[in-house]
Amino acid sequence: MNHDQVKLPKGFILTGVVAGIARKKGKRDVGMIYTPQPCVAAAMFTTNQVKAAPVLLSQRHIAKGLVQAVVVNSGNANACTGKAGINTAWESAKMVAAGLQVKPEQVIVASTGVIGVPLPFAKLKNGILQAIEKIKLPSAIRHPLTDFSQSIMTTDTVPKIVSVNVNIGGTKAVITGVAKGSGMIHPNMATMLVFIMTDAAVEKDFLHKALKDSVEPTFNMLTVDGDTSTNDMVMVLASGQAGNKMVTGKSRESKIFSQKLLQVCRELTIMIARDGEGATKLVEVEVSGARDFAAAKQVAMSIAKSSLVKTAIFGNDPNWGRIIAAVGYSGENINPERVDITLVSGARKIQMCRNGIDPGFSEAQAKQLLHNKELKLLINLKQGSASATVYTCDFTHGYIDINASYRT
């Protein structure tokens, strides 16, 4: 991570500490975000009916619209832990509030890790106390974004941090996002933990709309393994410390802010897909020629989450039959005799299917192309003008190894 390429927006103090919750010894596993002044906030949460205790608590807190602190742990999801889990989440919010002198209702709590195992509160308490001590001495935190990012990682292999500059009416502001996500990734919403911070002044209702509009074409168009987690959330906090004129839905700057927020979300989405558990290749599945966006997304997602397609890509096998089969069982009404499938990597492309049949492409060349680390599958249904792109990765032996031993 090049620390010069990411910026911490004004009004935010971050840290990450070692509490001993994660299985890996010495791993940072409790992270904290603090803002001296309450932030305008918006968030979206998992749609899984089985929701972790921190999700249930944070949904109530975010509804009030102002946030001043976030505490997150990795190594334990605090999900399916009953009343004890709810109590742990609430007690951690109260502890953060007392230590930082903020309201408990303005503390967001998040967890990620193993489901169904009680979160060891003594270890969490130790981590919270350490984090509060560091937050109060921010000069001692050398690389706060990296420390925080590492604290929320589970099976991730790299930190995921994106910063962009945004000019709002002549005032310079920053939008920075930190994400974790590698496995158990599938919409809706959002299949990971994402914390986006900006020092721009943004009106609450517009911030929520901008976040929702950014999530649909990015995090909701991402799948690693087709499993929607119990703990996922994406949150954006606006400190207003840049000093710009308030961005509202009616202001001219709203479009500029929305575009930059979308950019951060898209770059984080691609980072998560590229770092899928055991993944060796980033894959974009683009479906065009659909009747509407919903149909295009349905077909693209069907392909992107197909185990047979994903293993073929890992094995460098140009087996387009698996792709058209996934189109056919997607649930959308398509005409197989009109479907085109093209493999793309960089400037090279090979059409593997034309109007539902093999056009006589070179398997050897396609196999060679599949060795590349970034691939696109273009599927044209020839039924309309709508399109959609889903981000995914290949399935490897590594995915099985990671998930077969996740608890043990």
C-alpha positions as CSV (number, residue, x, y, z in Angstrom):
1,M,0.0,0.0,0.0
2,N,1.4,3.4,-1.0
3,H,0.4,5.7,1.8
4,D,0.8,8.7,-0.4
5,Q,-2.0,7.6,-2.7
6,V,-4.7,7.6,-0.1
7,K,-5.9,10.5,2.0
8,L,-7.8,10.6,5.3
9,P,-10.6,13.3,4.9
10,K,-10.7,16.1,7.5
11,G,-12.5,15.4,10.7
12,F,-11.8,11.6,11.0
13,I,-9.4,9.7,13.3
14,L,-8.9,6.0,12.7
15,T,-7.0,3.2,14.3
16,G,-6.8,-0.6,14.4
17,V,-5.5,-2.7,17.3
18,V,-4.7,-6.3,18.3
19,A,-7.3,-7.7,20.7
20,G,-6.8,-11.5,20.3
21,I,-10.3,-12.1,18.8
22,A,-8.9,-13.3,15.4
23,R,-7.3,-16.8,15.2
24,K,-4.1,-15.4,13.6
25,K,-1.8,-14.3,16.4
26,G,-0.8,-10.7,16.2
27,K,-3.5,-9.7,13.7
28,R,-5.3,-6.4,14.1
29,D,-8.9,-7.3,14.8
30,V,-10.6,-4.2,16.4
31,G,-10.9,-1.0,14.4
32,M,-12.4,2.4,15.3
33,I,-13.4,5.5,13.5
34,Y,-14.0,8.7,15.5
35,T,-15.2,12.1,14.5
36,P,-14.9,15.0,17.0
37,Q,-18.1,16.4,15.5
38,P,-21.2,14.3,14.6
39,C,-21.3,13.2,11.0
40,V,-24.2,13.1,8.6
41,A,-24.5,9.4,7.8
42,A,-26.3,6.9,5.5
43,A,-26.0,3.1,5.3
44,M,-27.4,0.0,3.6
45,F,-27.4,-3.4,5.2
46,T,-27.6,-7.1,4.3
47,T,-31.0,-8.3,3.1
48,N,-30.3,-11.7,4.6
49,Q,-33.2,-12.5,7.0
50,V,-30.6,-13.8,9.5
51,K,-29.0,-10.6,10.6
52,A,-26.1,-10.3,13.1
53,A,-26.6,-8.4,16.4
54,P,-24.4,-5.5,15.3
55,V,-26.5,-5.1,12.1
56,L,-29.8,-5.0,14.1
57,L,-28.3,-2.4,16.5
58,S,-26.7,-0.3,13.8
59,Q,-29.9,-0.2,11.7
60,R,-31.6,1.5,14.7
61,H,-28.7,3.9,15.3
62,I,-28.3,5.0,11.6
63,A,-31.9,5.9,11.4
64,K,-31.2,8.8,13.6
65,G,-28.9,10.2,10.9
66,L,-25.9,11.3,12.9
67,V,-22.8,9.2,13.8
68,Q,-19.8,10.1,15.8
69,A,-18.0,6.7,16.1
70,V,-17.7,3.3,14.5
71,V,-16.3,0.2,16.2
72,V,-15.7,-3.0,14.2
73,N,-14.1,-6.3,15.0
74,S,-13.0,-9.2,12.8
75,G,-12.6,-12.8,13.7
76,N,-16.2,-13.2,15.0
77,A,-19.5,-12.2,13.4
78,N,-21.6,-12.0,16.6
79,A,-24.3,-13.6,14.5
80,C,-26.9,-16.2,15.7
81,T,-25.7,-15.5,19.3
82,G,-29.1,-14.7,20.8
83,K,-29.8,-12.1,23.5
84,A,-26.2,-12.3,24.6
85,G,-25.0,-11.2,21.2
86,I,-27.4,-8.2,21.2
87,N,-26.1,-7.3,24.7
88,T,-22.5,-7.5,23.6
89,A,-23.2,-5.2,20.7
90,W,-25.0,-2.7,22.9
91,E,-22.4,-2.8,25.7
92,S,-19.6,-2.2,23.1
93,A,-21.5,0.9,21.8
94,K,-21.8,2.1,25.4
95,M,-18.2,1.6,26.1
96,V,-17.1,3.5,23.0
97,A,-19.5,6.3,23.9
98,A,-18.2,6.6,27.4
99,G,-14.6,6.5,26.4
100,L,-15.0,9.1,23.6
101,Q,-17.7,11.1,25.4
102,V,-20.4,10.7,22.7
103,K,-23.9,9.4,22.7
104,P,-24.3,5.6,22.5
105,E,-26.9,6.1,19.8
106,Q,-24.3,7.7,17.6
107,V,-22.0,4.7,17.7
108,I,-22.2,2.2,14.9
109,V,-21.1,-1.4,15.6
110,A,-20.0,-3.9,13.0
111,S,-18.5,-7.4,13.2
112,T,-17.2,-10.0,10.7
113,G,-16.0,-13.5,11.0
114,V,-17.3,-16.9,12.2
115,I,-21.1,-17.2,12.6
116,G,-22.7,-18.9,15.6
117,V,-19.9,-18.4,18.1
118,P,-20.2,-16.1,21.1
119,L,-18.0,-13.0,20.7
120,P,-15.6,-13.0,23.6
121,F,-16.5,-9.7,25.3
122,A,-13.4,-9.6,27.5
123,K,-11.2,-9.5,24.4
124,L,-13.4,-7.0,22.6
125,K,-13.4,-4.8,25.7
126,N,-9.6,-4.9,25.7
127,G,-9.5,-3.9,22.0
128,I,-12.0,-1.1,22.5
129,L,-9.9,0.3,25.4
130,Q,-6.7,0.1,23.4
131,A,-8.4,1.8,20.4
132,I,-9.9,4.6,22.5
133,E,-6.4,5.3,24.0
134,K,-4.9,5.6,20.5
135,I,-7.8,7.7,19.2
136,K,-7.1,10.2,22.0
137,L,-3.5,10.3,20.9
138,P,-3.9,10.5,17.1
139,S,-0.3,11.7,16.6
140,A,0.8,8.2,17.6
141,I,-1.1,6.6,14.7
142,R,1.3,6.5,11.8
143,H,-0.8,4.9,9.1
144,P,-4.4,5.1,10.4
145,L,-6.1,4.0,7.1
146,T,-4.0,0.9,6.8
147,D,-4.2,0.0,10.5
148,F,-8.0,0.3,10.3
149,S,-8.2,-1.6,7.0
150,Q,-6.1,-4.5,8.4
151,S,-8.3,-4.6,11.5
152,I,-11.5,-5.4,9.5
153,M,-9.9,-8.1,7.2
154,T,-10.8,-11.8,7.5
155,T,-9.7,-13.9,4.5
156,D,-8.7,-10.8,2.6
157,T,-5.2,-10.9,1.3
158,V,-4.8,-7.2,0.8
159,P,-6.2,-4.0,2.3
160,K,-8.8,-2.3,0.1
161,I,-8.6,1.5,0.3
162,V,-9.6,4.1,-2.4
163,S,-9.3,7.9,-2.2
164,V,-10.6,10.5,-4.8
165,N,-10.5,14.2,-4.8
166,V,-13.7,16.2,-5.5
167,N,-14.1,19.9,-6.3
168,I,-17.3,21.3,-4.9
169,G,-17.9,24.8,-6.0
170,G,-14.2,25.6,-5.8
171,T,-13.7,23.9,-2.4
172,K,-11.5,20.8,-2.4
173,A,-12.9,17.7,-0.6
174,V,-11.9,14.1,-0.3
175,I,-13.9,10.8,-0.5
176,T,-12.1,7.8,0.9
177,G,-13.5,4.2,1.2
178,V,-12.2,1.3,3.2
179,A,-13.6,-2.2,2.5
180,K,-13.2,-5.8,3.5
181,G,-14.6,-8.6,1.4
182,S,-13.2,-11.8,-0.1
183,G,-15.8,-14.6,0.4
184,M,-19.5,-15.0,1.2
185,I,-20.0,-12.2,-1.4
186,H,-23.3,-11.9,-3.2
187,P,-26.1,-9.2,-3.3
188,N,-28.1,-7.7,-1.8
189,M,-26.8,-5.4,0.2
190,A,-24.0,-5.1,0.7
191,T,-22.0,-8.3,0.8
192,M,-19.0,-6.9,2.7
193,L,-18.1,-4.2,5.2
194,V,-17.5,-0.8,3.6
195,F,-16.8,2.4,5.4
196,I,-16.8,5.5,3.2
197,M,-15.7,8.9,4.6
198,T,-15.8,12.4,3.2
199,D,-15.1,15.8,4.5
200,A,-17.7,17.3,2.2
201,A,-20.8,18.9,3.7
202,V,-23.7,16.8,2.4
203,E,-27.4,16.9,3.2
204,K,-28.7,13.7,4.8
205,D,-31.5,12.8,2.4
206,F,-29.3,13.4,-0.6
207,L,-26.4,11.4,0.9
208,H,-28.7,8.4,1.3
209,K,-29.9,8.7,-2.3
210,A,-26.4,9.1,-3.6
211,L,-25.3,6.0,-1.7
212,K,-28.2,3.9,-2.9
213,D,-27.6,5.0,-6.5
214,S,-23.9,4.1,-6.2
215,V,-24.5,0.7,-4.6
216,E,-26.8,-0.7,-7.3
217,P,-24.3,-0.7,-10.2
218,T,-21.4,-1.7,-8.0
219,F,-21.7,-3.7,-4.8
220,N,-25.1,-5.1,-5.9
221,M,-23.4,-6.2,-9.1
222,L,-20.7,-8.3,-7.4
223,T,-20.6,-12.0,-6.6
224,V,-17.7,-14.2,-5.5
225,D,-19.6,-17.4,-4.4
226,G,-23.3,-16.7,-4.4
227,D,-23.6,-16.5,-0.6
228,T,-25.1,-13.5,1.1
229,S,-23.7,-12.9,4.5
230,T,-25.4,-12.0,7.8
231,N,-23.3,-9.0,8.7
232,D,-22.8,-6.9,5.7
233,M,-23.1,-3.1,5.5
234,V,-21.9,-0.2,3.5
235,M,-21.8,3.2,5.2
236,V,-20.9,6.7,4.2
237,L,-20.0,9.4,6.8
238,A,-19.8,13.1,5.9
239,S,-18.0,15.4,8.4
240,G,-18.5,18.7,6.5
241,Q,-15.0,19.8,7.5
242,A,-14.0,20.7,4.0
243,G,-16.0,23.9,4.4
244,N,-18.0,23.7,1.1
245,K,-21.5,24.9,0.6
246,M,-23.9,22.1,1.6
247,V,-24.5,19.6,-1.2
248,T,-28.2,18.8,-1.7
249,G,-30.2,17.0,-4.3
250,K,-31.0,20.4,-5.9
251,S,-27.5,21.8,-5.9
252,R,-25.4,21.9,-9.1
253,E,-22.6,20.0,-7.2
254,S,-24.8,17.0,-6.5
255,K,-23.9,15.4,-9.8
256,I,-20.2,15.8,-9.2
257,F,-20.4,14.4,-5.7
258,S,-22.5,11.4,-6.9
259,Q,-20.0,10.6,-9.7
260,K,-17.1,10.6,-7.3
261,L,-18.9,8.5,-4.8
262,L,-19.8,6.0,-7.6
263,Q,-16.1,5.9,-8.6
264,V,-15.1,5.0,-5.0
265,C,-17.7,2.2,-4.8
266,R,-16.8,0.8,-8.3
267,E,-13.1,0.7,-7.5
268,L,-13.7,-1.0,-4.1
269,T,-16.1,-3.5,-5.9
270,I,-13.3,-4.4,-8.4
271,M,-10.8,-4.8,-5.5
272,I,-13.1,-7.2,-3.7
273,A,-13.8,-9.3,-6.9
274,R,-10.0,-9.5,-7.6
275,D,-9.3,-10.6,-4.0
276,G,-12.1,-13.3,-4.0
277,E,-11.1,-16.2,-1.8
278,G,-8.5,-18.2,-3.7
279,A,-9.1,-16.2,-6.9
280,T,-6.5,-15.9,-9.6
281,K,-8.5,-13.8,-12.1
282,L,-10.8,-10.8,-12.1
283,V,-13.8,-11.4,-14.4
284,E,-16.4,-8.9,-15.8
285,V,-19.5,-10.4,-17.2
286,E,-21.3,-7.9,-19.5
287,V,-24.7,-8.7,-20.9
288,S,-26.0,-6.5,-23.6
289,G,-29.0,-6.5,-25.9
290,A,-31.4,-7.2,-23.1
291,R,-35.0,-6.0,-22.9
292,D,-34.3,-4.0,-19.7
293,F,-31.7,-3.6,-17.0
294,A,-33.3,-6.2,-14.7
295,A,-33.1,-8.9,-17.4
296,A,-29.5,-8.0,-18.2
297,K,-28.6,-8.2,-14.5
298,Q,-30.4,-11.5,-14.1
299,V,-28.5,-13.2,-17.0
300,A,-25.1,-11.7,-16.0
301,M,-25.5,-12.8,-12.4
302,S,-26.5,-16.3,-13.5
303,I,-23.2,-16.6,-15.5
304,A,-21.1,-14.9,-12.8
305,K,-22.2,-17.2,-10.0
306,S,-22.0,-20.4,-12.0
307,S,-19.5,-22.8,-10.5
308,L,-19.0,-24.5,-13.8
309,V,-18.2,-21.2,-15.6
310,K,-15.9,-20.1,-12.8
311,T,-14.0,-23.4,-12.6
312,A,-13.6,-23.4,-16.4
313,I,-12.1,-19.9,-16.3
314,F,-9.7,-21.1,-13.6
315,G,-8.7,-24.1,-15.8
316,N,-8.2,-21.9,-18.9
317,D,-11.0,-23.9,-20.6
318,P,-12.9,-22.0,-23.3
319,N,-16.0,-24.0,-22.6
320,W,-18.6,-21.5,-23.8
321,G,-21.3,-24.2,-23.5
322,R,-21.3,-23.6,-19.8
323,I,-21.9,-19.9,-20.4
324,I,-24.8,-20.3,-22.7
325,A,-26.3,-22.9,-20.4
326,A,-26.2,-20.3,-17.5
327,V,-27.9,-17.9,-19.8
328,G,-30.6,-20.4,-20.5
329,Y,-31.4,-21.2,-16.9
330,S,-31.2,-17.6,-15.7
331,G,-35.0,-17.4,-15.6
332,E,-35.1,-14.8,-18.4
333,N,-36.9,-15.5,-21.7
334,I,-34.2,-15.6,-24.3
335,N,-33.7,-16.9,-27.8
336,P,-30.7,-19.2,-27.8
337,E,-30.3,-18.9,-31.6
338,R,-29.5,-15.2,-31.2
339,V,-26.9,-15.3,-28.4
340,D,-23.3,-14.2,-29.1
341,I,-20.5,-14.8,-26.6
342,T,-17.1,-13.1,-26.8
343,L,-14.0,-13.5,-24.7
344,V,-12.0,-10.3,-24.2
345,S,-8.7,-9.5,-22.4
346,G,-7.0,-6.1,-23.0
347,A,-7.1,-5.4,-26.8
348,R,-7.7,-9.0,-27.8
349,K,-11.1,-10.6,-28.3
350,I,-12.3,-14.0,-29.5
351,Q,-15.9,-14.7,-30.4
352,M,-16.7,-18.2,-29.1
353,C,-20.4,-18.3,-30.0
354,R,-22.3,-16.6,-32.7
355,N,-26.1,-17.0,-32.9
356,G,-26.0,-19.9,-30.5
357,I,-23.4,-22.0,-32.3
358,D,-19.6,-22.3,-32.6
359,P,-18.4,-19.9,-35.3
360,G,-15.1,-21.9,-35.7
361,F,-12.9,-20.1,-33.3
362,S,-9.4,-21.2,-32.3
363,E,-9.5,-23.0,-28.9
364,A,-5.8,-22.8,-28.6
365,Q,-5.9,-19.0,-28.9
366,A,-8.8,-18.8,-26.5
367,K,-7.1,-21.0,-24.0
368,Q,-4.0,-18.7,-24.2
369,L,-6.2,-15.6,-23.7
370,L,-7.7,-17.2,-20.6
371,H,-4.3,-17.3,-18.9
372,N,-4.6,-13.5,-18.4
373,K,-5.5,-12.2,-15.0
374,E,-8.2,-9.8,-16.1
375,L,-11.0,-11.1,-18.4
376,K,-14.3,-10.0,-19.8
377,L,-17.2,-12.1,-21.0
378,L,-19.4,-10.3,-23.4
379,I,-22.9,-11.8,-24.0
380,N,-25.2,-10.2,-26.5
381,L,-28.8,-11.4,-26.3
382,K,-30.0,-9.3,-29.3
383,Q,-33.4,-8.6,-27.7
384,G,-33.2,-5.0,-26.8
385,S,-30.9,-2.1,-25.8
386,A,-30.3,-2.6,-22.1
387,S,-27.0,-3.9,-20.5
388,A,-25.5,-4.8,-17.2
389,T,-22.1,-5.7,-15.9
390,V,-21.4,-8.1,-13.0
391,Y,-18.0,-8.4,-11.3
392,T,-16.7,-11.8,-10.2
393,C,-13.7,-14.1,-10.2
394,D,-12.7,-17.7,-10.9
395,F,-13.1,-20.6,-8.5
396,T,-9.9,-22.3,-7.5
397,H,-8.7,-25.0,-5.1
398,G,-7.8,-22.2,-2.8
399,Y,-11.5,-21.3,-2.3
400,I,-12.2,-24.9,-1.1
401,D,-9.1,-24.9,1.2
402,I,-10.1,-21.6,2.8
403,N,-13.7,-22.4,3.4
404,A,-13.3,-26.1,4.4
405,S,-11.2,-25.0,7.4
406,Y,-12.7,-21.6,8.2
407,R,-13.8,-22.7,11.7
408,T,-11.2,-25.3,12.4
